[in-house]
Amino acid sequence: MTGRIRTTHSGSLPRPAELVALHARRFAGERIDAAELAQRSQQATADVVRRQCEIGIDEVNNGEVGRESFFTYVQHRMSGFSGQSRRKPMRDIVKYPHFFGFLQRTAFGGDNVSLLAPPQATGPIAYGDTKAIDAECNELGDVLRSLGRKNETAFVSAPSPGIIVAAMDNKYYKDLNAYLDAVSAALAVEYRAILQHGFQLQIDAPDLAMERHTYFADQPLAAFVAFVERVGDAINGALRGVAKDRIRLHVCWGNYEGPHDEDVPLADIWAALQRIDAGEVLLSMANPRHAHEYHLFEEQGFPRDTTLVAGVIDTTTNYIEHPDTIADRLVRIAESLDDPRRLMAGTDCGFETSAGFSSVVDEIAWQKLAAMVEGARRASRMLFGGN
């Protein structure tokens, strides 16, 4: 705990165009030069870590630039995935056909990794050796050391088992629970490898909110809440014995510009989310659909052993938030907590959750992050005094 609002973000950062093209070609099944992919990923990692440190972000990461997306990359580290799923689109998009047509004309062209067409589970899921995640962690650690930073000041992300089972069709296991158990056991290998390198582990779990209007769109709310509880138990099981202050949980409603009027309210899932043993919880609180939900903590309180990482910049618009706007958001949210030192500033989601799919151009993404850091400084003065 410190007498200031610390800063971080939700994981994915802009990738160079040449790296995006390599990821997209590999995702499409083309053979690529593995050495070129590794070299470009290494350079992009060094660049994004350096820029985060220069801006003044407290908890940084590798931007996920070496991965094709925040979850489909597991097909390269686990056995059992092949083919192509038919991901159900978000209900709030398809209910507005004119908007859906607009997206098809403007957002789905060019090089990109489509999260609506991930691979399927077609065989037994198992994690291979840890060479890839070890190399990723070593690469990040080397960059941090060159900048005078320690591994414990950074995080590395990995997907929730729930997003994999919801988005990647099950063509092998007898039911969703068996599929979830297998994926959880496999992911536990990556989770623990990240922790062994001294980083914080971030669990990316849009499934715990977004799947209400995708996989569970036609089912009762109770069925979705039961799924959230089941995934939470699986995460806890995979991390049994790990101190919760090593774990970050990122929950969101989908990183896309859209109506979002089918989003499940935070109040409906909050009790289930609190069952997950995470020391930091990252929630969207900047976008117009969820900016008000900090009032829930005024009514129900916030766990005393947990830090709220509040999204205070929107990752789907090219508006650069004014630092005073960010400061105002942080102060309002801080006042809903019993201790403002348990608040951090973050982003609503990542800036490029799959290679080539981004609503915010790179130069503006970095300016938004800089505005977030300055806004946190101003909020700190308002809350704690000093310079």
C-alpha positions as CSV (number, residue, x, y, z in Angstrom):
1,M,0.0,0.0,0.0
2,T,1.2,3.5,-0.9
3,G,-0.1,7.0,-0.5
4,R,-0.7,7.3,-4.2
5,I,-2.8,5.7,-7.0
6,R,-0.6,3.2,-8.8
7,T,-1.1,2.4,-12.5
8,T,-1.2,-0.6,-14.8
9,H,-3.2,-1.9,-17.8
10,S,-5.1,-5.0,-18.9
11,G,-2.4,-6.6,-21.1
12,S,-2.4,-6.4,-24.8
13,L,-0.7,-3.4,-26.5
14,P,-0.3,-2.4,-30.2
15,R,1.8,-4.7,-32.4
16,P,3.9,-3.6,-35.4
17,A,2.3,-4.2,-38.7
18,E,4.9,-6.7,-39.8
19,L,4.4,-8.8,-36.6
20,V,0.6,-8.7,-37.1
21,A,1.0,-10.1,-40.6
22,L,3.1,-13.0,-39.4
23,H,0.6,-13.8,-36.6
24,A,-2.3,-13.7,-39.1
25,R,-0.6,-15.9,-41.7
26,R,0.3,-18.5,-39.0
27,F,-3.2,-18.4,-37.6
28,A,-4.5,-19.0,-41.2
29,G,-2.4,-22.1,-41.5
30,E,0.4,-20.8,-43.6
31,R,4.0,-21.8,-43.0
32,I,6.0,-18.8,-41.7
33,D,9.6,-18.2,-40.8
34,A,9.7,-19.1,-37.1
35,A,13.0,-17.3,-36.6
36,E,11.6,-14.1,-38.1
37,L,8.5,-14.4,-35.8
38,A,10.8,-14.8,-32.8
39,Q,13.0,-11.9,-33.8
40,R,10.2,-9.5,-34.4
41,S,8.4,-10.5,-31.2
42,Q,11.6,-10.0,-29.2
43,Q,12.1,-6.5,-30.7
44,A,8.4,-5.6,-30.2
45,T,8.6,-6.8,-26.6
46,A,11.6,-4.6,-25.9
47,D,9.8,-1.6,-27.4
48,V,6.6,-2.0,-25.5
49,V,8.2,-2.6,-22.1
50,R,10.5,0.4,-22.6
51,R,7.6,2.7,-23.5
52,Q,5.6,1.6,-20.5
53,C,8.5,2.3,-18.2
54,E,9.1,5.7,-19.9
55,I,5.4,6.7,-19.4
56,G,5.6,5.7,-15.7
57,I,3.4,2.7,-15.5
58,D,3.9,0.8,-12.3
59,E,2.9,-2.8,-13.2
60,V,4.0,-3.5,-16.8
61,N,4.0,-6.5,-19.0
62,N,5.2,-7.7,-22.4
63,G,2.1,-6.4,-24.3
64,E,1.3,-9.9,-25.4
65,V,2.9,-8.9,-28.7
66,G,4.5,-12.4,-29.2
67,R,1.1,-14.1,-29.1
68,E,-1.5,-14.2,-31.8
69,S,-4.3,-13.3,-29.4
70,F,-5.0,-13.5,-25.7
71,F,-6.3,-17.1,-25.8
72,T,-6.0,-18.8,-29.2
73,Y,-2.2,-19.0,-28.8
74,V,-2.7,-22.0,-26.6
75,Q,-3.1,-24.1,-29.7
76,H,0.7,-23.8,-30.2
77,R,1.4,-24.9,-26.6
78,M,-1.2,-27.6,-26.0
79,S,-2.2,-30.7,-27.8
80,G,-5.8,-31.4,-28.8
81,F,-6.7,-28.4,-30.9
82,S,-7.3,-28.3,-34.7
83,G,-9.9,-27.2,-37.2
84,Q,-12.1,-24.2,-36.8
85,S,-14.9,-23.3,-34.4
86,R,-18.0,-21.3,-35.3
87,R,-18.1,-18.8,-32.5
88,K,-21.5,-17.3,-31.7
89,P,-21.4,-13.5,-32.2
90,M,-22.3,-11.2,-29.4
91,R,-26.1,-10.8,-29.0
92,D,-25.9,-7.0,-28.8
93,I,-24.3,-6.9,-32.3
94,V,-26.6,-9.1,-34.2
95,K,-29.8,-7.5,-32.7
96,Y,-28.9,-4.4,-34.6
97,P,-28.5,-5.5,-38.3
98,H,-27.5,-2.0,-39.5
99,F,-24.7,-1.9,-37.0
100,F,-23.7,-5.5,-37.8
101,G,-23.4,-4.5,-41.4
102,F,-21.3,-1.5,-40.5
103,L,-18.9,-3.7,-38.6
104,Q,-18.6,-6.1,-41.5
105,R,-17.7,-3.2,-43.8
106,T,-15.2,-1.5,-41.5
107,A,-13.8,-3.8,-38.9
108,F,-13.2,-7.2,-40.4
109,G,-10.8,-6.5,-43.3
110,G,-7.0,-6.7,-43.5
111,D,-4.6,-8.9,-41.6
112,N,-6.0,-10.1,-38.4
113,V,-6.5,-13.1,-36.1
114,S,-10.3,-13.6,-35.9
115,L,-11.5,-14.6,-32.4
116,L,-14.8,-15.7,-34.1
117,A,-13.0,-18.5,-35.8
118,P,-10.7,-20.1,-33.2
119,P,-9.7,-23.8,-33.4
120,Q,-11.7,-26.7,-31.9
121,A,-10.9,-29.2,-29.2
122,T,-10.6,-32.4,-31.3
123,G,-8.5,-34.6,-29.1
124,P,-7.1,-34.9,-25.5
125,I,-6.0,-31.5,-24.2
126,A,-2.6,-31.5,-22.6
127,Y,0.2,-28.9,-22.1
128,G,3.5,-29.8,-23.7
129,D,6.8,-28.7,-22.4
130,T,7.2,-25.2,-21.0
131,K,9.9,-24.0,-23.5
132,A,7.6,-21.4,-25.1
133,I,6.3,-19.8,-21.8
134,D,9.8,-20.0,-20.3
135,A,11.3,-18.3,-23.3
136,E,8.5,-15.6,-23.1
137,C,9.2,-15.0,-19.5
138,N,13.0,-15.0,-19.9
139,E,12.6,-12.4,-22.7
140,L,10.5,-10.1,-20.5
141,G,12.9,-10.6,-17.6
142,D,15.9,-9.6,-19.7
143,V,14.2,-6.4,-20.9
144,L,13.2,-5.5,-17.4
145,R,16.7,-6.0,-16.0
146,S,18.1,-3.8,-18.8
147,L,15.7,-1.1,-17.6
148,G,16.5,-1.5,-13.9
149,R,13.2,-3.2,-13.1
150,K,12.5,-6.5,-11.3
151,N,10.2,-9.3,-12.4
152,E,7.9,-8.7,-9.5
153,T,7.0,-5.3,-10.9
154,A,5.5,-7.0,-14.0
155,F,2.7,-9.4,-14.9
156,V,2.3,-12.1,-17.5
157,S,-1.2,-13.0,-18.6
158,A,-2.8,-16.4,-19.4
159,P,-6.4,-17.2,-20.3
160,S,-9.2,-18.4,-18.0
161,P,-10.2,-21.9,-18.8
162,G,-13.7,-20.6,-19.2
163,I,-12.9,-18.5,-22.3
164,I,-11.3,-21.5,-24.0
165,V,-14.2,-23.9,-23.4
166,A,-16.8,-21.2,-24.4
167,A,-15.1,-20.0,-27.5
168,M,-13.3,-23.1,-28.8
169,D,-15.9,-25.8,-29.8
170,N,-15.8,-29.1,-27.9
171,K,-15.6,-32.0,-30.4
172,Y,-14.0,-34.5,-28.1
173,Y,-15.0,-34.4,-24.4
174,K,-18.4,-35.8,-23.2
175,D,-19.6,-32.5,-21.8
176,L,-18.6,-29.0,-20.9
177,N,-17.4,-30.0,-17.4
178,A,-15.1,-32.6,-18.6
179,Y,-13.7,-30.2,-21.2
180,L,-13.2,-27.5,-18.5
181,D,-11.4,-29.9,-16.2
182,A,-9.0,-30.9,-19.0
183,V,-8.3,-27.3,-20.0
184,S,-7.8,-26.2,-16.4
185,A,-5.3,-28.9,-15.7
186,A,-3.4,-27.9,-18.9
187,L,-3.4,-24.2,-18.1
188,A,-2.2,-24.9,-14.5
189,V,1.2,-25.8,-16.1
190,E,1.4,-22.3,-17.7
191,Y,0.1,-20.5,-14.7
192,R,2.7,-22.0,-12.4
193,A,5.5,-21.5,-14.9
194,I,4.7,-17.8,-15.0
195,L,4.7,-17.6,-11.2
196,Q,8.0,-19.5,-10.9
197,H,9.6,-16.8,-13.0
198,G,8.7,-14.3,-10.3
199,F,5.9,-12.4,-12.2
200,Q,2.4,-11.7,-11.2
201,L,-0.1,-13.9,-13.0
202,Q,-3.0,-12.2,-14.7
203,I,-6.0,-14.5,-15.6
204,D,-7.8,-13.0,-18.6
205,A,-11.4,-13.9,-18.0
206,P,-13.9,-12.1,-20.3
207,D,-15.9,-15.4,-20.1
208,L,-17.0,-14.4,-16.6
209,A,-19.0,-11.5,-18.0
210,M,-19.1,-11.5,-21.8
211,E,-20.3,-15.1,-22.2
212,R,-23.7,-14.0,-20.7
213,H,-24.5,-12.5,-24.1
214,T,-22.6,-15.1,-26.2
215,Y,-22.4,-18.7,-25.2
216,F,-25.2,-18.3,-22.6
217,A,-27.3,-15.8,-24.5
218,D,-30.3,-18.1,-24.8
219,Q,-30.1,-19.6,-21.3
220,P,-31.3,-18.3,-17.9
221,L,-29.1,-16.0,-15.8
222,A,-28.8,-18.8,-13.2
223,A,-27.1,-21.1,-15.7
224,F,-24.6,-18.4,-16.5
225,V,-23.9,-17.6,-12.9
226,A,-23.4,-21.4,-12.3
227,F,-20.8,-21.4,-15.1
228,V,-19.0,-18.4,-13.5
229,E,-18.9,-20.3,-10.2
230,R,-17.7,-23.4,-11.9
231,V,-14.9,-21.6,-13.8
232,G,-13.9,-19.8,-10.6
233,D,-13.6,-23.1,-8.8
234,A,-11.4,-24.4,-11.6
235,I,-9.1,-21.4,-11.4
236,N,-8.8,-21.7,-7.7
237,G,-8.0,-25.4,-8.1
238,A,-5.3,-24.7,-10.7
239,L,-3.7,-22.2,-8.3
240,R,-4.2,-24.0,-5.0
241,G,-1.4,-23.0,-2.6
242,V,-0.5,-19.8,-4.4
243,A,-0.8,-16.6,-2.4
244,K,-3.6,-14.5,-3.8
245,D,-1.5,-11.3,-3.9
246,R,0.4,-13.0,-6.8
247,I,-2.9,-13.2,-8.9
248,R,-4.7,-10.6,-11.0
249,L,-8.2,-11.3,-12.4
250,H,-9.3,-9.4,-15.5
251,V,-13.0,-9.5,-16.1
252,C,-14.7,-7.7,-19.0
253,W,-17.7,-7.6,-21.3
254,G,-15.8,-7.8,-24.6
255,N,-13.3,-5.4,-26.1
256,Y,-15.3,-4.1,-29.0
257,E,-17.2,-1.0,-29.8
258,G,-20.8,-1.9,-29.8
259,P,-24.2,-1.3,-28.1
260,H,-23.3,-3.5,-25.1
261,D,-27.0,-3.3,-24.0
262,E,-27.0,-7.0,-23.5
263,D,-24.1,-6.9,-20.9
264,V,-24.9,-8.6,-17.6
265,P,-24.8,-6.1,-14.8
266,L,-21.8,-6.4,-12.5
267,A,-24.2,-6.8,-9.6
268,D,-25.5,-10.1,-11.0
269,I,-22.0,-11.8,-11.0
270,W,-20.2,-10.0,-8.3
271,A,-20.8,-12.6,-5.6
272,A,-19.5,-15.3,-7.9
273,L,-16.4,-13.3,-8.8
274,Q,-15.5,-12.8,-5.2
275,R,-15.1,-16.5,-4.8
276,I,-12.0,-16.4,-7.0
277,D,-8.7,-16.0,-5.0
278,A,-7.2,-13.0,-6.7
279,G,-5.4,-10.1,-5.0
280,E,-6.2,-7.6,-7.8
281,V,-9.5,-7.5,-9.8
282,L,-9.5,-5.5,-13.0
283,L,-12.9,-4.2,-14.0
284,S,-14.2,-1.9,-16.8
285,M,-15.3,1.4,-15.4
286,A,-14.6,3.9,-18.1
287,N,-17.0,3.0,-20.9
288,P,-20.5,4.4,-20.9
289,R,-22.1,1.0,-20.1
290,H,-20.2,0.3,-16.9
291,A,-18.9,3.6,-15.6
292,H,-21.5,3.7,-12.9
293,E,-21.0,0.3,-11.4
294,Y,-18.6,1.5,-8.6
295,H,-21.8,2.3,-6.7
296,L,-22.1,-1.4,-6.1
297,F,-19.2,-1.1,-3.7
298,E,-20.9,1.7,-1.8
299,E,-23.8,-0.7,-1.2
300,Q,-22.0,-4.0,-0.7
301,G,-18.5,-3.1,0.3
302,F,-15.3,-4.3,-1.4
303,P,-13.1,-7.2,-0.1
304,R,-10.6,-5.8,2.3
305,D,-7.7,-8.0,1.0
306,T,-8.3,-7.2,-2.6
307,T,-7.1,-4.3,-4.8
308,L,-9.5,-2.8,-7.4
309,V,-7.9,-2.0,-10.7
310,A,-10.5,0.3,-12.2
311,G,-10.6,0.8,-15.9
312,V,-10.4,4.6,-16.3
313,I,-9.6,4.8,-20.0
314,D,-11.7,3.2,-22.8
315,T,-9.8,0.9,-25.2
316,T,-12.4,1.1,-28.0
317,T,-12.4,4.9,-28.8
318,N,-9.7,7.2,-30.1
319,Y,-10.7,10.0,-27.7
320,I,-7.8,10.7,-25.4
321,E,-9.2,11.2,-22.0
322,H,-8.3,14.4,-20.2
323,P,-6.2,13.7,-17.1
324,D,-8.7,15.6,-15.0
325,T,-11.5,13.4,-16.3
326,I,-9.4,10.4,-15.3
327,A,-8.7,11.9,-11.9
328,D,-12.4,12.6,-11.3
329,R,-13.2,9.0,-12.1
330,L,-10.5,7.7,-9.7
331,V,-11.6,10.0,-6.9
332,R,-15.3,8.9,-7.3
333,I,-14.3,5.2,-7.3
334,A,-11.9,5.7,-4.4
335,E,-14.7,7.2,-2.3
336,S,-16.7,4.0,-2.8
337,L,-14.0,2.0,-1.1
338,D,-13.1,2.1,2.6
339,D,-9.4,2.6,1.8
340,P,-8.4,4.5,-1.4
341,R,-5.0,2.9,-1.2
342,R,-6.7,-0.3,-2.5
343,L,-7.4,1.3,-5.8
344,M,-5.2,1.3,-8.9
345,A,-5.7,2.9,-12.3
346,G,-6.0,0.7,-15.3
347,T,-7.6,0.3,-18.7
348,D,-11.0,-1.2,-19.5
349,C,-9.4,-3.9,-21.6
350,G,-6.4,-4.5,-23.9
351,F,-5.7,-2.4,-26.9
352,E,-5.1,-5.3,-29.4
353,T,-6.6,-8.5,-27.9
354,S,-5.9,-10.3,-31.1
355,A,-3.3,-9.4,-33.7
356,G,-4.7,-6.8,-36.1
357,F,-8.0,-6.3,-34.3
358,S,-7.9,-2.9,-32.6
359,S,-10.2,0.1,-32.5
360,V,-7.5,2.5,-31.3
361,V,-4.5,3.3,-33.4
362,D,-1.1,2.8,-31.8
363,E,0.0,6.4,-31.4
364,I,-3.2,7.3,-29.6
365,A,-3.1,4.1,-27.4
366,W,0.2,5.3,-26.0
367,Q,-1.1,8.8,-25.4
368,K,-4.2,7.4,-23.6
369,L,-1.8,5.5,-21.3
370,A,0.2,8.6,-20.6
371,A,-3.0,10.5,-19.8
372,M,-3.9,7.7,-17.4
373,V,-0.6,8.0,-15.5
374,E,-1.0,11.8,-15.3
375,G,-4.6,11.4,-14.2
376,A,-3.5,9.0,-11.4
377,R,-1.0,11.6,-10.2
378,R,-3.7,14.3,-10.0
379,A,-6.1,11.9,-8.2
380,S,-3.3,11.0,-5.8
381,R,-2.9,14.7,-4.9
382,M,-6.6,15.1,-4.4
383,L,-6.8,12.0,-2.2
384,F,-3.6,12.0,-0.3
385,G,-2.1,15.5,-0.6
386,G,1.5,16.2,-1.6
387,N,2.9,17.0,-5.0
